[in-house]
Amino acid sequence: MSDSSAHSPRSFSTTRWSLVVAAGRRNSPDADVALETLCGAYWFPLYAYVRSRGHNAYDARDLTQEFFTRLLEKDFLQSADPQRGRFRSFLLTVLKRFLSKEHDKTQTLKRGGNRRKLSIDFDSGEQRIQIEPATTATPESIFERQWALTLLQRVLASLSSEYRNSGRGELFDRCRIYLTGSAGASPYAETAESLGMTEGALKVAVHRMRNQYREQLKEEVGQTVASKNEVEDEIRSLMSAVARP
């Protein structure tokens, strides 16, 4: 499964992570699909964490792939606690446990054969790491920031797809900068004129886009927590992670 899997959280009536947690150790095809979809979407923050722990790109690829292979075989799912089980927190906890036990890494990496593997574009991941500015942040902070950025990128990609499918791709491209309140955004009047709209009409369009963005953000975050009640707290945590230097 590719990390570019379809952004389709609406395909589950419950959240993906709560579905996985509920399945526990029982065999559940739906839970298997949900877990693999989540792993395919959020592999990069874990790879970035492994790299920040001092592993070179080659070893980090092998360790990350081995970790997901074991996770998809449900070796670790017995520790998933639905009462305090955000997918982000669960993954980092079990990854730390996995790395701490990998003293003889060569034996682990020799295993494999026909075992189930996640299709991961590590080349693109390494490119992302290479363009990141130097930082003194802890591996945990790097993981949280990359998790938040990955989630936001998925939301933007999903919203962009909706606008393009409805023939409004140019509107999205010109207005997406207003979603984040960037200081570099052009005045509304200037953008409106370039789009052949009135300034008032553009403001209405941006307001609608922001509402759509917010709803899709809540929906995406909802797939990674065990309860809808955790969504707002998780959004605040993610925004804080992005804001940290």
C-alpha positions in Angstrom: 0.0 0.0 0.0 1.4 3.4 -0.9 1.7 6.3 1.4 -0.3 8.2 -1.1 -3.4 6.1 -0.4 -6.7 7.8 -1.1 -7.8 10.4 1.4 -11.1 8.7 2.2 -11.8 8.9 5.9 -15.5 8.8 5.1 -15.1 5.2 4.1 -15.4 4.2 7.8 -18.4 4.8 9.9 -16.2 4.8 13.0 -12.7 6.2 13.3 -10.0 4.1 11.8 -8.0 3.9 15.0 -11.0 3.1 17.2 -11.8 0.3 14.8 -8.3 -1.1 15.2 -8.3 -0.8 19.0 -11.8 -2.4 19.2 -10.5 -5.4 17.1 -7.7 -6.0 19.5 -6.1 -9.3 18.9 -9.1 -10.7 17.0 -8.8 -11.2 13.3 -10.7 -8.4 11.6 -10.3 -7.6 7.9 -11.7 -4.1 8.4 -9.3 -3.4 11.2 -6.4 -4.7 9.1 -7.3 -2.3 6.3 -7.7 0.6 8.7 -4.4 -0.1 10.4 -2.5 -0.4 7.1 -4.2 2.8 5.8 -3.1 4.7 8.9 0.5 3.4 8.7 0.6 4.2 5.0 -0.5 7.8 5.7 1.8 8.4 8.7 5.0 6.5 8.1 7.1 9.6 7.6 7.1 11.0 11.1 8.4 7.6 12.4 11.1 7.5 9.8 12.1 11.0 10.7 12.2 9.9 14.4 14.5 7.0 13.6 16.8 9.2 11.5 16.9 11.8 14.4 18.1 9.0 16.7 21.3 8.8 14.8 20.6 6.0 12.3 21.8 6.5 8.8 19.3 6.5 5.9 19.9 2.8 5.0 19.5 1.5 8.5 16.5 3.8 9.2 14.7 2.4 6.1 15.2 -1.2 7.3 14.2 -0.4 10.9 11.1 1.5 9.9 10.0 -1.2 7.4 10.7 -4.0 10.0 8.7 -2.0 12.6 5.7 -1.7 10.3 6.0 -5.4 9.3 5.7 -6.4 12.9 2.9 -3.9 13.6 0.8 -5.2 10.7 1.2 -8.7 12.0 -0.3 -7.3 15.3 2.6 -8.2 17.5 2.2 -4.9 19.3 -1.6 -4.3 19.3 -2.2 -5.9 22.6 -0.8 -2.8 24.2 -3.2 -0.4 22.5 -5.4 1.2 25.2 -8.7 2.6 24.0 -8.9 4.9 27.1 -5.6 6.7 26.3 -4.9 5.5 22.8 -4.2 8.2 20.3 -2.6 6.6 17.3 0.3 9.1 17.4 1.1 8.3 21.0 0.7 4.6 20.5 3.0 4.5 17.5 5.8 6.4 19.2 5.6 4.3 22.3 5.9 1.0 20.5 8.5 2.3 18.1 10.7 3.3 21.1 10.2 -0.1 22.6 11.1 -1.7 19.2 14.3 0.3 18.8 15.4 -0.4 22.4 15.3 -4.1 21.7 17.1 -4.0 18.4 20.6 -4.5 19.8 21.4 -7.1 17.2 19.9 -5.3 14.3 21.5 -7.5 11.6 19.5 -10.5 12.8 16.3 -8.6 12.6 17.0 -7.3 9.1 17.8 -10.7 7.7 14.3 -11.8 8.4 11.6 -11.0 5.9 10.9 -13.5 3.1 7.3 -13.3 2.2 6.3 -11.4 5.3 3.8 -8.6 4.8 5.4 -5.2 4.1 4.2 -1.7 3.7 5.1 0.0 0.4 7.0 3.1 1.4 8.6 5.8 -0.7 11.7 6.2 1.4 13.5 8.2 -1.3 10.9 11.0 -1.0 11.1 10.8 2.8 14.9 11.2 2.8 14.6 14.2 0.4 12.2 15.8 2.9 14.7 15.2 5.7 17.6 16.7 3.8 15.8 20.0 3.1 14.8 20.4 6.8 16.8 23.1 8.6 19.2 22.1 11.2 17.6 21.8 14.6 18.4 21.0 18.2 14.9 19.7 18.9 14.6 16.3 20.5 13.6 13.3 18.4 10.2 13.3 20.1 9.6 17.0 19.1 10.7 16.2 15.6 8.3 13.3 15.5 5.4 15.4 16.7 6.1 18.3 14.3 6.4 15.9 11.3 3.2 14.2 12.4 1.3 17.5 12.5 2.8 18.6 9.1 1.9 15.3 7.5 -1.6 15.5 8.7 -2.0 19.1 7.5 -0.6 18.2 4.1 -3.1 15.4 3.8 -6.0 17.7 4.6 -4.8 20.3 2.0 -4.4 17.6 -0.6 -7.9 16.3 0.1 -9.4 19.8 -0.1 -7.5 20.6 -3.3 -8.8 17.4 -4.9 -12.4 18.4 -4.1 -12.0 21.8 -5.6 -10.3 20.4 -8.7 -12.9 17.8 -9.2 -15.6 20.5 -9.2 -13.6 22.7 -11.6 -12.5 25.2 -9.0 -8.8 24.4 -8.9 -7.6 27.9 -9.7 -9.8 29.3 -6.9 -8.2 26.9 -4.4 -4.6 27.6 -5.6 -5.1 31.4 -5.3 -6.9 31.2 -1.9 -5.2 28.4 0.0 -2.7 31.0 1.4 -5.7 32.6 3.3 -6.4 29.3 5.1 -3.3 29.8 7.3 -3.4 33.5 7.7 0.0 33.9 6.2 1.5 37.4 6.3 2.5 37.0 2.6 -1.1 36.8 1.4 -2.1 39.3 -1.3 -4.9 41.8 -0.5 -8.4 40.4 -1.1 -9.1 43.0 -3.7 -6.0 42.1 -5.7 -6.8 38.4 -5.7 -10.5 39.0 -6.5 -9.6 41.1 -9.5 -7.3 38.4 -10.9 -10.1 35.8 -10.5 -12.7 38.1 -12.0 -14.7 38.2 -8.8 -15.8 41.0 -6.5 -14.0 41.4 -3.2 -17.1 40.4 -1.3 -17.6 37.3 -3.3 -14.0 36.3 -2.7 -14.3 36.8 1.0 -17.4 34.5 1.0 -15.5 31.9 -1.0 -12.6 32.0 1.5 -14.9 31.8 4.4 -16.5 28.6 3.0 -13.0 27.2 2.2 -11.9 27.8 5.8 -15.0 26.0 7.1 -14.3 23.1 4.7 -10.7 23.0 5.8 -11.7 23.0 9.5 -14.2 20.2 9.0 -11.7 18.0 7.0 -9.1 18.7 9.6 -11.4 17.5 12.3 -12.3 14.5 10.2 -8.7 13.6 9.5 -7.6 14.0 13.2 -10.7 11.9 14.1 -9.2 8.9 12.3 -6.2 8.9 14.6 -7.9 9.0 18.0 -10.1 6.5 19.8 -12.9 8.9 20.5 -14.4 11.9 18.8 -14.1 13.7 22.2 -10.4 13.8 21.7 -10.4 15.6 18.4 -10.2 19.2 19.6 -7.4 18.4 22.2 -5.5 16.6 19.5 -5.8 19.6 17.1 -4.5 21.9 19.8 -1.5 19.6 20.4 -0.7 19.4 16.7 -0.9 23.2 16.2 1.4 23.6 19.2 3.9 21.2 17.6 3.9 23.1 14.3 4.4 26.4 16.1 7.5 25.2 18.0 10.8 26.1 16.4 
